[in-house]
Amino acid sequence: MKNIVIIGGGTGGTVVANRLANRLYDQKDISITLFAPEKNHIYQPDLLFLSLDLSDPRRMFRDEQKLLNKKVNLIQQPVDAINVDNKFVISKGKKYAYDYLVIATGARLVPDLIPGLAGNNNHFYDYSSAMQLRDKLRGFKKGVIVTGVADVPYKCPPAPLEFTLLLDYKLRKYGLRSSVDLTYIYPINSIFTIQNVVPILQKEYDTRNIAYKTFFIVDHVDPEKHEVVAMDGETVKYDLLVLIPPHRGQQIISDAGIGDEGGWMSVDKYTLQEKNHEEIYGIGDATNLPVSKAGSVAHFQSGVIANNISNSVLGIDEKINYDGSTMCMTEIGYDKGLILLFDYSHPPYGLIPSRLNHLAKVFYLDYYFANMMYGLP
Ligand SMILES: Cc1cc2nc3c(=O)[nH]c(=O)nc-3n(C[C@H](O)[C@H](O)[C@H](O)COP(=O)(O)OP(=O)(O)OC[C@H]3O[C@@H](n4cnc5c(N)ncnc54)[C@H](O)[C@@H]3O)c2cc1C
């Protein structure tokens, strides 16, 4: 019997489990086990729309069990430790041996890393925070909203920018923009990470009168003065603060000795295998690869991992590589969007905002739950 264990039932873990099950459905001596503590699977991109009252909370959840191929054995509890030397994981005191391990544990939000941030900030990177922000924005009629990012890396690089542009669009639609000032702060020296996209987005900011401060590395938040303070002493005042909190990898990765200083797994950028343990693979946000932390990345990587593990199990001596493929759908408001497609060797191309791209983003949820999760094209 060969045991394949997957930790984490988000985008990467679920799709890799189903792709493995599709490839190995007739193999009686293969077990595929997925540890996924949450009963419901969430489609995280919709949190952006939810926080702005542009989507219904009921759209974004599905029962994890119902998303899975019957060959996948779902265990709805967390993994507490990984023993990489003896090849087992521990969950609720029980050992589960593996021959292949896929780590798909995503990122965790750590607001406490920035003094004053927790309790004084708003964001839309988890369900309850997105709902709270939605409710606050419903009542916000006048003042200064500061948006942006507290620290890198973070999930879905365009999301804070999309939030800012959509917020501007919504405020204009409701005739509130003249009484609300928007300022965006970002830790690198431009408003976005991908340089050939910056001119398009900066033009949107400039024409819509959205102020921005780049190279603004947040040191702390002063809730008494309602100020965000940068490392160099620069300050920005807010009435409502919407900063994406710092992200780190999961503690079990660091505890297993396979994480860098941020708790992100070090994997080979092509094979996605852990540097010192070829039977361990990392997928999606959990890794320290030089790619966006995005569901599309986890999706592209799932094909590589499922193919290479199933070939190894079946004794087929052929491997494929991950080429850095990434897709970022970026909303800019006014029912327009951009689709950024790129990989390790090519920057994004075809950058023309369109209504079609906007519709693709809005309806991607349906594709995600109807096809993508099952490992279908
Ligand atoms: C607001 C927002 C908008 C986004 N928009 C986009 C977008 O437009 N396009 C895009 O491509 N991406 C987008 N993303 C990013 C995308 O959602 C993530 O990159 C993607 O979900 C990563 O998949 P993953 O499997 O690596 O991690 P996740 O989907 O986060 O799953 C990780 C899972 O691991 C589980 N886990 C953690 N620790 C353990 C443990 N010890 N034991 C068992 N399970 C564990 C967690 O419970 C979680 O379910 C967005 C994200 C947010 C927050």
The ligand as an SDF file (V2000), in Angstrom:
LIG
                    3D

 53 58  0  0  0  0  0  0  0  0999 V2000
   -9.5760   38.6640   -0.7800 C   0  0  0  0  0  0  0  0  0  0  0  0
   -8.8260   37.6760   -1.6160 C   0  0  0  0  0  0  0  0  0  0  0  0
   -8.9130   37.7350   -2.9920 C   0  0  0  0  0  0  0  0  0  0  0  0
   -8.2410   36.8270   -3.7780 C   0  0  0  0  0  0  0  0  0  0  0  0
   -8.3780   36.8950   -5.1400 N   0  0  0  0  0  0  0  0  0  0  0  0
   -7.7290   36.0030   -5.9120 C   0  0  0  0  0  0  0  0  0  0  0  0
   -7.9040   36.0200   -7.3270 C   0  0  0  0  0  0  0  0  0  0  0  0
   -8.6460   36.8330   -7.8810 O   0  0  0  0  0  0  0  0  0  0  0  0
   -7.2310   35.1140   -8.0540 N   0  0  0  0  0  0  0  0  0  0  0  0
   -6.3970   34.1910   -7.4860 C   0  0  0  0  0  0  0  0  0  0  0  0
   -5.8040   33.3830   -8.2030 O   0  0  0  0  0  0  0  0  0  0  0  0
   -6.2240   34.1510   -6.1450 N   0  0  0  0  0  0  0  0  0  0  0  0
   -6.8650   35.0190   -5.3530 C   0  0  0  0  0  0  0  0  0  0  0  0
   -6.7110   34.9740   -3.9860 N   0  0  0  0  0  0  0  0  0  0  0  0
   -5.7070   34.0800   -3.4020 C   0  0  0  0  0  0  0  0  0  0  0  0
   -6.1840   32.6420   -3.2820 C   0  0  0  0  0  0  0  0  0  0  0  0
   -7.3940   32.5490   -2.6050 O   0  0  0  0  0  0  0  0  0  0  0  0
   -5.1130   31.8440   -2.5710 C   0  0  0  0  0  0  0  0  0  0  0  0
   -3.8640   32.1250   -3.1410 O   0  0  0  0  0  0  0  0  0  0  0  0
   -5.3920   30.3650   -2.6930 C   0  0  0  0  0  0  0  0  0  0  0  0
   -6.5280   30.0420   -1.9350 O   0  0  0  0  0  0  0  0  0  0  0  0
   -4.1800   29.5620   -2.2380 C   0  0  0  0  0  0  0  0  0  0  0  0
   -4.4970   28.2150   -2.1920 O   0  0  0  0  0  0  0  0  0  0  0  0
   -3.7630   27.3070   -1.1130 P   0  0  0  0  0  0  0  0  0  0  0  0
   -4.3170   25.9490   -1.2680 O   0  0  0  0  0  0  0  0  0  0  0  0
   -2.3050   27.5030   -1.1720 O   0  0  0  0  0  0  0  0  0  0  0  0
   -4.2080   27.9100    0.3050 O   0  0  0  0  0  0  0  0  0  0  0  0
   -5.6710   28.0370    0.8760 P   0  0  0  0  0  0  0  0  0  0  0  0
   -6.6920   27.9870   -0.1870 O   0  0  0  0  0  0  0  0  0  0  0  0
   -5.6630   29.2260    1.7790 O   0  0  0  0  0  0  0  0  0  0  0  0
   -5.8620   26.7150    1.7410 O   0  0  0  0  0  0  0  0  0  0  0  0
   -5.0360   26.4070    2.8280 C   0  0  0  0  0  0  0  0  0  0  0  0
   -5.8230   25.4260    3.7010 C   0  0  0  0  0  0  0  0  0  0  0  0
   -4.9190   24.7920    4.5990 O   0  0  0  0  0  0  0  0  0  0  0  0
   -5.6000   24.5800    5.8020 C   0  0  0  0  0  0  0  0  0  0  0  0
   -4.6130   24.3420    6.8660 N   0  0  0  0  0  0  0  0  0  0  0  0
   -3.7500   25.2170    7.4060 C   0  0  0  0  0  0  0  0  0  0  0  0
   -3.0300   24.5990    8.3660 N   0  0  0  0  0  0  0  0  0  0  0  0
   -3.4540   23.3130    8.4170 C   0  0  0  0  0  0  0  0  0  0  0  0
   -3.0970   22.1970    9.2020 C   0  0  0  0  0  0  0  0  0  0  0  0
   -2.1590   22.2650   10.1580 N   0  0  0  0  0  0  0  0  0  0  0  0
   -3.7380   21.0180    8.9970 N   0  0  0  0  0  0  0  0  0  0  0  0
   -4.7050   20.9130    8.0280 C   0  0  0  0  0  0  0  0  0  0  0  0
   -5.0920   21.9430    7.2590 N   0  0  0  0  0  0  0  0  0  0  0  0
   -4.4620   23.1360    7.4530 C   0  0  0  0  0  0  0  0  0  0  0  0
   -6.4160   25.8420    5.9830 C   0  0  0  0  0  0  0  0  0  0  0  0
   -7.4640   25.5990    6.8710 O   0  0  0  0  0  0  0  0  0  0  0  0
   -6.8780   26.1160    4.5570 C   0  0  0  0  0  0  0  0  0  0  0  0
   -8.1240   25.5280    4.2920 O   0  0  0  0  0  0  0  0  0  0  0  0
   -7.4220   35.8420   -3.1650 C   0  0  0  0  0  0  0  0  0  0  0  0
   -7.3370   35.7690   -1.7760 C   0  0  0  0  0  0  0  0  0  0  0  0
   -8.0300   36.6670   -1.0040 C   0  0  0  0  0  0  0  0  0  0  0  0
   -7.9280   36.5740    0.5070 C   0  0  0  0  0  0  0  0  0  0  0  0
  1  2  1  0
  2  3  1  0
  2 52  2  0
  3  4  2  0
  4  5  1  0
  4 50  1  0
  5  6  2  0
  6  7  1  0
  6 13  1  0
  7  8  2  0
  7  9  1  0
  9 10  1  0
 10 11  2  0
 10 12  1  0
 12 13  2  0
 13 14  1  0
 14 15  1  0
 14 50  1  0
 15 16  1  0
 16 17  1  0
 16 18  1  0
 18 19  1  0
 18 20  1  0
 20 21  1  0
 20 22  1  0
 22 23  1  0
 23 24  1  0
 24 25  2  0
 24 26  1  0
 24 27  1  0
 27 28  1  0
 28 29  2  0
 28 30  1  0
 28 31  1  0
 31 32  1  0
 32 33  1  0
 33 34  1  0
 33 48  1  0
 34 35  1  0
 35 36  1  0
 35 46  1  0
 36 37  1  0
 36 45  1  0
 37 38  2  0
 38 39  1  0
 39 40  1  0
 39 45  2  0
 40 41  1  0
 40 42  2  0
 42 43  1  0
 43 44  2  0
 44 45  1  0
 46 47  1  0
 46 48  1  0
 48 49  1  0
 50 51  2  0
 51 52  1  0
 52 53  1  0
M  END
$$$$
